[in-house]
Amino acid sequence: MAVRSRNRAVQWVVAWLIVGILLGGGFAAAVYSEQLLAAAGLTRSGAPSTIDPELFAPEPTPTADAPTPAGTGLAAAAALPEPGPLPDRLVLEERLNSLDRSELVAQEGATVAIAYEVVDVATGEIVAANGQDLPLIPASNTKTLTALAVMNAFDGSETFATRVLQPAAGQVVLVGGGDPLLRSTPADAGYPQPASTAELAAATAEALLASGQTSVTLGYDASLFTDPGWNATWPDNYRDQVTQLSSLWVDEGRGPDGGPRSRNPALSAAETFAAQLTAAGVAVAGEPTAVPASGAEVARVESLPVHVLVETAMTRSNNSFTEVLGFQLALQTGHPATFEGSVAAIEEQLTALGLWRQGAVLYDASGLSRSNLVTAGMLAEAVRAMASEPRLSVILDGLPTAGVTGTLADRFADDVSSPARGVARAKTGTLSFVSTLAGTTLTADGRLVAFAFIINGPPNGWAARVWADQAAGVVAACGC
């Protein structure tokens, strides 16, 4: 009897623990609680239970006045509040202009420029602005403009193929299609799963062996991109931040575990493929050589769709494959696959969207160039375009959440910026003496607004970052 009483007590403790988690922990706790129920044997049909099922009340019977419970057993998502009034522009600007700038004072002989624009997504009305038409260095927020241009020119479902052709028996050619995420080996886990040369080698070997070919020579073709692949405005010491561009590379020219960036990523990719082909049973004679693509197709692998590539580029803020996307945009819109063609295509797409501004100039797609100049108004209105058009909103899916994920995970920690935590989503941009932040947030009145803050010339980069975070916090807290 004592043992039975102890078991009954344990059952009650576990039951109330689960109920407490469900009531207090939200969605993630609900998932965890379901795991507890499974461990207890309550979610498996016919399985013995370690908890008396009578401890749990039966499901209520739906009535005409009550909504039918969701099949998952989880509460439905909370409805967003109806949008309230627009922020009062004078009040919001006063609050933004009152933020502490004492750490942003320029050194002697230098100047600091702070520009911003906040625009209501629904109406397009500017609710705060200062210096919004001043062309400034955007740093990595150039990617925001590139991503918008790419998604405007593509429908998002397109893929880029890496192929193997055979001009003659005993010869194969590896042809780059400009897949920026092409890997040497499949990713261990997770989504998305990029294509790999390991898969391509296996398919190629299968086809060659089926035709009786056990040895081949290997050529490679990276002629899809005609540019040498290095931007004239990038200093040489940027080679640790961006790979020499090529339409054929694997692992971004660095190897599966990172490492130094290849100066000839196409050759490095061909050498990797040669080793994989040999391991798959087809010996490769000699060294890979650059040759023109020709012959019948033996095998191919396709990149992830463009919309996934764009989202990934924004999430990782990756310089190299954002530049590859710029080259792909150039080809898509009839421009040469060069840096000049890339930036011409970006300007063309932004002009068509009504976003290009006088004085703006781009030299690359990633924002590494300090010669790039855009306005805060351009950035804020570009973000608004993404938030307004469902087809373009995939770009916003790649933005980190303030104080929660990605490059914003360890930010928005003070009292002024904290209202934006978990609410704002934004792209950062950082170079020496440059700090930018552009994204969206809900205000305290439930208005979805797009914002862009650009600071050029601050002697204290940390202080510039804090100021931008606090500015976003002020906007999120605005019930003004």
Secondary structure, 3 states (H helix, E strand, C coil): CHHHHHHHHHHHHHHHHHHHHHHHHHHHHHHHHHHHHHHHCCCCCCCCCCCCHHHCCCCCCCCCCCCCCCCCCCCCCCCCCCCCCCCCHHHHHHHHHCCCCHHHCCCCCCCCEEEEEEEECCCCCEEEEECCCCCECCHHHHHHHHHHHHHHHCCCCCCCEEEEEEEECCEEEEECCCCCCCECCCCCCCCCCCCEHHHHHHHHHHHHHHCCCCEEEEEEECCCCCCCCCCCCCCHHHHHCCCCCCCCCCHHHCCCCCCCCCCCHHHHHHHHHHHHHHHCCCEECCCCEECCCCCEEEEEEECCCHHHHHHHHHHHCCHHHHHHHHHHHHHHCCCCCCHHHHHHHHHHHHHHCCCCCCCCECCCCCCCCCCCEECHHHHHHHHHHHHHCHHHCHHHHCCCECCCCHHHCCCCCCCCCHHHCCCCEEEEEEECCEEEEEEEEECCCCCEEEEEEEEECCCCHHHHHHHHHHHHHHHHHCCC
